[in-house]
Amino acid sequence: MAWLIMEPVSFRSRLHSGTPLVGTWIKTPSRIVTEVLAGSTLDVLCLDAEHAPFDRGDLDGSIFAGSALGMPVLVRPVAASAETLLNCLDLGATGIVAPHIRSAEDADRLVQSSLFGPGGRGYAGSTRAAGFTRRSMAEHRQRSAEDTVIIAQIEDREAVDCLSDIIRIERLDCLFIGRVDLTISMGAASPKDPQVVEAVEEICRRAAEGGMRTGMFVSDLAELPGWLEMGSSLFLLSSDQTFLQEGARDLRSAFDASASKGIATISRELKS
C-alpha cells in the first residue's frame, strides 16, 4: 500500500490563512529555555535580540533548539540591517520581526535583504538554513522565497502616516504593532490612551483593507476578541521571564496558603 506523505504546513502559510496564532517572547539568551518552550503547544517563539543580550552564539543555539523540535522561531534583531538579517536567516530562523519600520523604503529594504535576488541576501550553501550543503541552490532559494516570514514592526507615528505605502510592498507578510513604542512616539501617557487605541485600530483596518495580516502584543486579554474581530491574527504574548515570575509568585501563594492551614491545624491540636 502506498502512503501519502503530507508536507508540514509552513508557518508562513498558517500566518496568511488568518488562523489565530499565539507565541511568546524569549528574552533569556539560552538554548535550553528555547528548547523547553519549543516543546509547548504554542505556535511560535520570537527571540528578542533587540532588547535582550543575544549574541550570535546565543541565536545559533536557540534557533537550533527550536527547529530541532519543529517549533517556528522568529527573531527580532537589534536592527533591520542587511548583515543582521543575513545572520539570523542563515542560522535557520523562520523569519524576522524587524523593529522600527517607518516607511515604504524601510519595508522594501527589509524584504530585499531577507530574500535572495539581485541586491538582496547573500548566498552560502554551508549554512543550517541550506542544510549544510545538503540542499541544492535551487531548492534553498525556493524554500527561502516560499517560507521566509517577513514582518515589519509598526511602532512610530511616522509609520502610521506612511501606512498605505508600506502595505503595498510586495512579499511583506505582516505588520506587527508595537503599541508601547507607538505610545511613546505619540507622546501619550498609556497604551490605553484613546489616541493610541485609535491609531492601532486604524493600522488594523487599513491593513485588512489592503489584504495585509496584522499582529500585536496584548497585555490585557480582555481586548483580544476585539482585535481578532478587526483582523489581527498573530499574537506574541508574555515572555519566558514573565512565566518564571508568575510561576514563582503562584508557588509562593500556594505554599503560604498550605502552610497557613498546617499552622492552624497544629495550633488547634496544641490547644486541645
C-alpha positions as CSV (number, residue, x, y, z in Angstrom):
1,M,0.0,0.0,0.0
2,A,1.4,3.4,-1.0
3,W,1.3,6.0,1.8
4,L,0.7,9.7,1.0
5,I,3.3,11.7,2.9
6,M,2.0,15.2,3.7
7,E,4.5,18.1,3.9
8,P,4.0,20.1,7.1
9,V,2.2,23.4,6.6
10,S,4.7,26.2,6.8
11,F,4.3,28.9,9.4
12,R,4.0,31.5,6.7
13,S,1.1,29.6,5.2
14,R,-0.6,29.5,8.6
15,L,0.0,33.2,9.1
16,H,-1.5,34.0,5.7
17,S,-4.6,31.8,6.4
18,G,-5.6,34.2,9.2
19,T,-5.8,31.4,11.8
20,P,-5.3,33.0,15.2
21,L,-1.7,32.2,16.3
22,V,-0.1,32.7,19.7
23,G,3.5,32.7,20.6
24,T,5.8,34.3,23.2
25,W,8.9,36.3,23.5
26,I,12.2,34.7,24.5
27,K,14.2,37.2,26.4
28,T,16.7,34.8,28.0
29,P,19.7,34.0,25.7
30,S,19.6,30.3,26.4
31,R,19.1,27.4,24.1
32,I,17.7,25.4,27.0
33,V,14.9,28.0,27.7
34,T,14.1,27.9,24.0
35,E,14.2,24.1,24.0
36,V,11.8,23.9,26.9
37,L,9.2,26.2,25.3
38,A,9.7,24.6,21.9
39,G,8.1,21.6,23.4
40,S,5.0,23.5,24.4
41,T,1.7,23.9,22.5
42,L,2.5,27.5,21.4
43,D,2.5,28.2,17.6
44,V,5.8,30.2,17.5
45,L,8.6,31.6,19.6
46,C,10.3,35.0,19.0
47,L,13.8,35.6,20.2
48,D,14.0,39.3,21.3
49,A,17.5,40.2,20.2
50,E,16.5,43.8,20.1
51,H,16.1,44.2,23.9
52,A,17.8,41.2,25.3
53,P,21.6,40.3,25.2
54,F,21.6,37.7,22.4
55,D,24.9,37.3,20.6
56,R,25.5,35.2,17.5
57,G,26.2,32.1,19.5
58,D,23.0,32.5,21.6
59,L,20.9,33.0,18.4
60,D,22.6,29.9,16.9
61,G,21.8,27.6,19.9
62,S,18.3,28.9,20.4
63,I,17.3,28.7,16.7
64,F,18.7,25.2,16.6
65,A,16.8,24.1,19.7
66,G,13.6,25.4,18.3
67,S,14.0,24.0,14.8
68,A,15.1,20.6,16.2
69,L,11.7,20.3,17.9
70,G,9.7,21.6,14.9
71,M,8.9,25.0,16.5
72,P,8.9,28.0,14.3
73,V,11.4,30.6,15.6
74,L,11.3,34.2,14.6
75,V,14.0,36.7,15.6
76,R,13.5,40.4,16.4
77,P,17.0,41.7,15.7
78,V,18.6,44.8,17.1
79,A,18.2,46.5,13.8
80,A,16.9,45.6,10.3
81,S,20.4,45.9,8.7
82,A,21.3,43.5,5.9
83,E,24.1,41.8,7.7
84,T,21.9,41.2,10.8
85,L,19.1,39.7,8.8
86,L,21.5,37.6,6.9
87,N,22.9,36.1,10.1
88,C,19.5,35.3,11.6
89,L,18.2,33.6,8.4
90,D,21.4,31.7,7.7
91,L,21.1,30.2,11.2
92,G,17.7,28.9,10.2
93,A,15.3,31.4,11.7
94,T,11.8,31.0,10.3
95,G,11.6,34.7,9.8
96,I,12.2,38.2,11.0
97,V,10.2,40.7,13.1
98,A,12.0,43.9,12.1
99,P,11.8,46.8,14.5
100,H,11.0,50.4,13.7
101,I,10.0,50.2,10.1
102,R,8.9,53.7,9.4
103,S,8.5,54.0,5.6
104,A,7.9,52.1,2.4
105,E,11.7,52.4,1.7
106,D,12.4,50.7,5.1
107,A,10.0,48.0,4.3
108,D,11.3,47.5,0.8
109,R,14.9,47.2,2.1
110,L,13.7,44.7,4.7
111,V,12.2,42.5,2.1
112,Q,15.1,42.7,-0.3
113,S,17.6,41.9,2.5
114,S,15.6,38.9,3.6
115,L,15.4,37.2,0.2
116,F,17.8,36.0,-2.4
117,G,17.9,38.1,-5.6
118,P,19.8,41.0,-7.2
119,G,21.0,43.3,-4.4
120,G,19.4,41.0,-1.8
121,R,20.5,38.4,0.7
122,G,24.0,37.0,0.2
123,Y,24.1,33.2,-0.6
124,A,26.0,30.5,1.1
125,G,25.2,26.8,0.9
126,S,27.1,25.8,4.0
127,T,24.5,27.2,6.5
128,R,21.9,25.5,8.6
129,A,19.2,27.1,6.5
130,A,20.7,25.4,3.5
131,G,21.1,22.0,5.2
132,F,24.9,22.4,5.4
133,T,25.2,21.8,1.6
134,R,22.6,19.0,1.6
135,R,20.2,21.3,-0.3
136,S,20.8,22.4,-3.8
137,M,21.0,26.1,-4.6
138,A,17.7,25.9,-6.4
139,E,15.9,24.2,-3.5
140,H,17.3,26.5,-0.9
141,R,16.3,29.6,-2.9
142,Q,12.8,28.2,-3.5
143,R,12.3,27.4,0.2
144,S,13.5,30.8,1.2
145,A,11.2,32.5,-1.3
146,E,8.2,30.4,-0.1
147,D,8.7,30.1,3.6
148,T,10.7,33.1,5.0
149,V,8.4,35.2,7.1
150,I,8.9,38.9,6.9
151,I,7.2,41.0,9.5
152,A,7.5,44.8,9.8
153,Q,7.0,46.2,13.3
154,I,4.9,49.4,13.2
155,E,5.7,51.4,16.3
156,D,6.3,55.0,15.2
157,R,4.0,57.9,14.4
158,E,5.6,58.4,11.0
159,A,5.0,54.8,10.1
160,V,1.2,55.3,10.6
161,D,1.4,58.3,8.3
162,C,3.1,56.1,5.6
163,L,0.9,53.0,6.2
164,S,-0.7,52.9,2.7
165,D,2.8,52.8,1.0
166,I,4.1,50.2,3.5
167,I,1.2,47.9,2.9
168,R,1.8,48.0,-0.9
169,I,5.3,46.5,-0.5
170,E,5.2,43.1,-2.2
171,R,6.2,40.0,-0.2
172,L,5.8,41.7,3.2
173,D,3.8,39.2,5.2
174,C,2.6,41.0,8.3
175,L,2.5,44.3,10.2
176,F,3.3,43.8,13.9
177,I,2.0,46.7,16.0
178,G,4.4,47.8,18.7
179,R,1.8,49.6,20.9
180,V,4.1,50.6,23.7
181,D,6.7,52.3,21.5
182,L,3.8,53.8,19.5
183,T,2.6,55.3,22.8
184,I,6.0,56.8,23.4
185,S,6.2,58.1,19.8
186,M,2.8,59.7,20.0
187,G,3.7,61.4,23.3
188,A,0.8,59.6,25.1
189,A,0.9,58.5,28.7
190,S,-0.5,55.0,28.3
191,P,-1.1,52.3,25.7
192,K,-4.8,52.7,26.6
193,D,-4.8,56.4,25.7
194,P,-7.7,56.9,23.2
195,Q,-5.3,58.3,20.5
196,V,-3.1,55.2,20.7
197,V,-6.1,52.8,20.6
198,E,-7.4,54.8,17.6
199,A,-4.0,54.5,15.8
200,V,-3.9,50.7,16.4
201,E,-7.5,50.4,15.1
202,E,-6.5,52.4,12.0
203,I,-3.5,50.2,11.4
204,C,-5.7,47.0,11.7
205,R,-8.4,48.5,9.5
206,R,-6.2,49.7,6.7
207,A,-4.1,46.6,6.7
208,A,-7.2,44.4,6.4
209,E,-8.4,46.6,3.5
210,G,-5.1,46.1,1.8
211,G,-5.0,42.3,2.4
212,M,-2.2,42.5,4.9
213,R,-2.0,40.5,8.1
214,T,-1.5,42.2,11.4
215,G,-0.2,41.1,14.8
216,M,0.4,42.6,18.2
217,F,1.3,42.2,21.8
218,V,-1.7,42.4,24.1
219,S,-1.2,42.9,27.8
220,D,-5.0,42.7,28.6
221,L,-6.5,39.6,27.2
222,A,-10.0,41.1,27.6
223,E,-9.1,43.1,24.5
224,L,-8.3,40.0,22.4
225,P,-11.8,39.4,20.9
226,G,-12.0,42.9,19.6
227,W,-8.6,42.7,17.9
228,L,-9.5,39.4,16.4
229,E,-12.6,40.9,15.0
230,M,-10.6,43.7,13.4
231,G,-8.5,41.0,11.6
232,S,-5.4,40.7,13.8
233,S,-4.3,37.1,14.0
234,L,-0.7,36.9,15.3
235,F,-0.2,37.5,19.0
236,L,3.2,37.4,20.7
237,L,2.2,37.5,24.4
238,S,4.0,37.4,27.7
239,S,7.6,36.1,27.8
240,D,9.8,33.4,29.3
241,Q,10.8,35.9,32.1
242,T,7.1,36.5,32.9
243,F,6.5,32.8,33.1
244,L,9.2,32.4,35.6
245,Q,8.0,35.3,37.7
246,E,4.4,34.2,37.6
247,G,5.4,30.6,38.4
248,A,7.4,31.8,41.4
249,R,4.5,34.0,42.6
250,D,2.0,31.2,42.2
251,L,4.2,28.8,44.2
252,R,4.7,31.4,47.0
253,S,0.9,31.9,47.2
254,A,0.1,28.2,47.2
255,F,2.9,27.5,49.7
256,D,1.7,30.2,52.0
257,A,-1.9,29.0,51.8
258,S,-1.0,25.4,52.6
259,A,1.4,26.5,55.3
260,S,-1.3,28.6,57.0
261,K,-3.6,25.7,57.1
262,G,-0.9,23.5,58.5
263,I,0.0,26.0,61.2
264,A,-3.7,26.5,62.1
265,T,-4.1,22.7,62.4
266,I,-1.0,22.4,64.7
267,S,-2.3,25.3,66.8
268,R,-5.6,23.7,67.3
269,E,-4.0,20.4,68.3
270,L,-1.8,22.1,70.8
271,K,-4.7,23.9,72.4
272,S,-6.7,20.7,72.7
